[in-house]
Amino acid sequence: MSDNPLENDPARDARIKERAYHLWEADGSPHGRHAEYWERASELIGMEGSAGFGQLPNPATLPGADPNRTEPVEEAFLQENLGEFPGRFADQGEAQPTPMSRPEARAKLAEDHETGAAGLAADAPANAPAAKPARASRARKPTAKS
């Protein structure tokens, strides 16, 4: 059995053929789509065969390693500045990391409401008459037609 997926390997081809058949059956045995199922099966077999490649072993899981004495996977100082990009016009640093408490939120809402109401009053002309409140219209009784 060869590790190279580009070489012709009868054992690998047999696994792909079996997987493609199971995928084909699971989809209701559609006619004329054998190439699609062969491709999907070969990708799945390839992923299963190379699941651990490119990954370094975790030093804490090696035999005889003391988990308390091994180095961490990544340095803690890397977490200090995630999401902050000085000199860029991004909103990433402006968001609050935790929500405000209810008293703080109420105080901010009251402050925004006061500044908003003051801003509206400042926009109105001084000699303009006050607007009359709208009256509710009366409902009319339906008339009976003979």
C-alpha positions, 0 to 999 in steps of 0.5 A: 500500500502506497502513501502517495494518493497519485499512485495506482493502489488497488487497496485504496481504489477498493476502499474508494469504490466501497465508500462511493457505493455507500454514498450512492445508496444513501442518496437513493441510488441516482442514475448517471452520477458515478463520477461525483460519488467517486470524487466525494469518496476519494476525498473522504478516504484521503482525509481519513488517511492524512488526519494527523499529518502536519500537526505537532504532538502536544508536549503535555500528552507525551509519555513521561511528561509532567503537564505542570512543567511543560510550556504552554501551547501559546504565549499568554502575551499574545492575547493582550492585543487581539483585535486592536489595530492602532491607526486604522479606522476600525470599530474593533477597539470601541466596543465594550467588552462587557455589558453595562450594569443596569444603573449605568445603562439607565444613567446613559439612557437618561443622559442621551434623552436629556441631550436629545430633548434639549437639542430638539427644543433648541431647533424650534423657533422661539416665536413658533406657536405650540403644536396642538395635540391631535384629537381622536376622531369620533366613530360614526354610527353606520346608517341603515339603507333601505 
